[in-house]
Amino acid sequence: MIKCYAVKHFYCRTPEAHSSTSFKHQQKGYNCHMTRQSETGKLGEDIAVRFLKKNRYRIVERNYREKWGEIDIIAVSPQKVLVFVEVKAITGPDPYVEPEEHLTRSKLARLQRTAELYANSQEGKLIKRGWRIDLLAITISGENAEVKHYENI
C-alpha cells in the first residue's frame, strides 16, 4: 500500500484534444503501431511532464533505462531535490481500478534500486538536497486528464 504524503490534483486537456488528425499524432510521437496500453503510457508521461513543468520542476531525463529497471521521468524540484517520477496512467474513470494500484511491490523495488544507483552516479552534480521517488497517477478521460501527485513514496 502506498502512503500518501502529499497529493496534488491537476486537471488538464490532453494533447489529443488539440489535434484530431493522425498526422499530428505522429508528430507528437503517437503512431498507429503502438498498442493502446503503450499509447496510454506515452500520453500519460507527456501529461506528467506538463504537470511537473507547471509546478516549476526542471526535467532532467525521460525514460532512463538500466538492465534491471526504468525511471519514467527524472526531475529537479523547486526545492532542488532530485525526483524520480513513476507515471501510472489509465483511460476512463473506472470505479474498480485506480492508476495507483498498478504500482506493484516488485516494480517499486526495481525503481528504488535504479534511482539509488542513478543518484550515486550524480553525487555532487544534480543532488543538492537529497532525492525522493514520486508517483503521478493519471486518469485520462476523453479530452481531460486528472493527475494525482504522491510525493516521497
N, C-alpha and C positions, 0 to 999 in steps of 0.2 A: 504494500500500500504506500502511496506517495503522500508524504506530509506536505501540506500546503503552507508555506511560509508567507507568501505574498502572491496574490492573484490580481492581475490587472486585466480587465476586459477591454477589447478593442473591436469595433465593428467597421468593416470597410467593404468597398465594392471590389470584386475580384477583377484581375486583368481581363478575364473573359468578357466582362460586362462592357469593356471599351472596344472590343474588336469582335466582329461576327464572322469574318472570313477565315478560312483555313490558312490562307497565305499569312495573315497577321499572326495566327497561332504559331506557324512555323518560324516566323521571325523571332518570336519570343522564346523559342526552344521547345514548343509543343509540336508533336507531329503525329501523323496517323498510325505510325508503327509502334507507338508507346502503348502499353497496357493501360487500362483505366486506373489501376492502382498506382502505377508509376507516374501517370499524368497527374493524379491527385497529389502525389508526393511532391512532384516538382512545383505544382501550383501552390501547395502549402508552404514550401520553402520560399517561394517568391513573396508570398504574403507575409511570412515571418520576417524576411529581410526588410520589407516596407515598414512593418511594425517596429522593428528594432531601430531602424534609422529615424523613424518619427519620434522615438523615445531617446534620441541622442546617443545611440550605440554606434561605434565605429566597426564596420565589418572588416575582419582581417582575412578570412578564408571561408570558402564554401566547399562542402563535400570532401573534407580531409580524410584520406584513407590510409590505413595500415593493414597488414595482412590479418590482424585479429579484430579489427573494428573500424568504424567510420564515425565521424562527427559531422553533423549536418551543417552547422554554422559555428565559426569561431569569431568572437567579437570582443570589443573592449567597452565596458560600461562607462557611463558618465563619471562614475566614481573611480575609474582607472583599474577596475577589476577585470581580469581575463575571464570571459564567459564562454563556456562550451554549451551550445544550444542543441537540444534534440527536438525535432519537429515531428509531431504526430497529427496527421490530417485525415479527416473523413468527409464524405459528401453527405449532405442532407441531414437534418436533425433526426436522430434515431433515439427513441425513448429507451432503448435497451443497451445501447453502446455509446460510451464517451470516448473521445480520442485518447484520453489519458490512460485508458485501460489497455492500450496497445503497447505500452512500455513495460516489458517483462523484466523480471529479475536478471535473467541472463543478458539481455540487451543492456541493462543499466550497468552490470558488472563489466561488460566489454567497453562500454562508453567511459566508465571510470578509469579503466586501465589505459585506454587510448588517450584520454585527457591528461592523466598523470604523466605519461611519457612525453606528450607534446609540451606540457608545462615545464617539465625538467629540461627539455631541449631549448626552451626560451628563457631560461634563468637570466634575469638582468636585462633582457631586451624588451619584451612586451609586458612582463609582470611587474606591476608597481605595488599592488595591494592584494596579492594572492589571486586565487581563481576559484570558480564555482561552476556547477552544472545546473542549467535551467531547462525547463520543459515548456515548449509552446504547443498547446493543444488547440487545434484549429478545426472548426466545423464550417464546411463550405456548403452553402445552401443557395443554389441558383447563382445570382449575381452578387450575393453578400457572403461575408465570412465573419465568424466570431472567433476571436483569439483570446485564449486564457493563458496567462504567463505565470508559471510556477517558478519561483526563484529558489536556488540552492537546494535542489532535491537530493 
